[in-house]
Amino acid sequence: MLNRRFAKGDRVIVVGGGANENLRPGVYIVVRLLPLSSLGFQYRVKSALDTHERVFDEYMLRLASQ
């Protein structure tokens, strides 16, 4: 059984997003857990700096320091 690394409300940062030049760096908050995809679990996250929500695969996220 696969386990998620993050939970709703966790603060995360995006790593390995260099291909997306529109990606705003900084801290994101997990707002929704999405189903398993071919690359692993996905998460809907919201930037702590703006109102935009984005979807990222789990491998692109790391826990933000508290």
C-alpha positions, -999 to +999 in steps of 0.1 A: +000+000+000+013+035-009+014+062+017+011+099+011+040+122+021+018+152+027-015+160+043-041+188+039-027+219+055+010+210+051+033+238+040+054+227+010+079+241-015+082+231-051+114+216-063+123+206-099+098+230-115+124+247-137+106+239-169+077+261-158+089+297-160+055+309-147+059+290-114+060+314-085+087+303-060+079+301-023+057+283+001+025+266-009-002+251+013-018+218+005-055+224+000-067+191-015-054+155-019-059+142-054-059+106-067-029+086-076-016+093-111+010+074-132+037+095-115+024+091-079+000+111-057-010+146-067-019+176-046-038+208-052-018+236-035-023+273-030+005+298-029+010+316+004+016+348-016-014+348-040-048+332-046-037+309-074-041+271-070-019+246-088-016+209-091+017+192-085+029+156-084+043+144-050+078+140-064+080+178-070+072+188-034+092+190-002+081+200+033+088+237+040+108+245+071+085+256+099 
